[in-house]
């Protein structure tokens, strides 16, 4: 089912389980510092067990059905990171190409070691080694808001989808659903991010672990306590309520993801729809559930 590459890789790295195809990642719409930092992050947080992958996949892919993804689907995961979403979808599709521009591709190799219907490539969105209109399903989860021009990157991703195929995306939302207190809290944390994200690697990782404890955990523990008492609606009003069911491993990972990146953009629901429509997508569905916003659209 897998297609031929549109050009030859610069090199091929053989690992225990497979070959990793390495392509040029140069382009105008890429921040190399951000790419390298995410590579370091995912090499640290690649050990996602099956339960974590299952729970995360059920949250993100709640809007997919058998028409969108099935055993005949040829899929592409752009910005695969550790490969956790590739791992979730691999049993549900025919074949999946997992691509990342950073050294996270080697973390994905470890996580996906026993999965055979996957091919790994190191490439950027602008250097994807696949012809346009190749894939039945393309996804990019938590990636495009870390790219200088998100709108253009989304257009470039959708080019790889066949007509009648589907594109799935997750982009950070701009807190339009939240009140003044939550927005003020986020604004304060964003100033922290701008400082922490520029720290040297090891120091940054340590600081983000500390932030996971002193910033995330108080809200999470209060929310868990309210849930324990049966006040579920009240628990949902607590900041960071989406983390109340997550492990400390995931909280540490997300703290580094949140405070460790120097480039982050956020969008309203209207902006997400507009960008997807501009890329040639229709029948757009945005999930009403967390994380906000994840959406899927069909290519005209």
JOPEJO-V744018 format. One record per run of one state. SS is the DSSP state (hx for helix, st for strand, lp for the rest). FROM is the first residue (numbers start at 1). TO is the last residue. If there is no record, write none. Layout:
# JOPEJO-V744018
SS;FROM;TO
SS;FROM;TO
This chain:
# JOPEJO-V744018
lp;1;10
st;11;14
lp;15;18
st;19;22
lp;23;31
hx;32;44
lp;45;49
hx;50;60
lp;61;73
st;74;78
lp;79;83
hx;84;90
lp;91;94
st;95;100
lp;101;103
hx;104;111
lp;112;117
st;118;122
lp;123;124
hx;125;127
lp;128;134
st;135;141
lp;142;143
hx;144;146
lp;147;149
hx;150;158
lp;159;160
st;161;170
lp;171;172
st;173;173
lp;174;179
hx;180;196
lp;197;200
hx;201;228
lp;229;231
hx;232;236
lp;237;240
hx;241;243
lp;244;247
hx;248;259
lp;260;266
st;267;267
lp;268;268
hx;269;278
lp;279;280
st;281;286
lp;287;293
st;294;299
lp;300;300
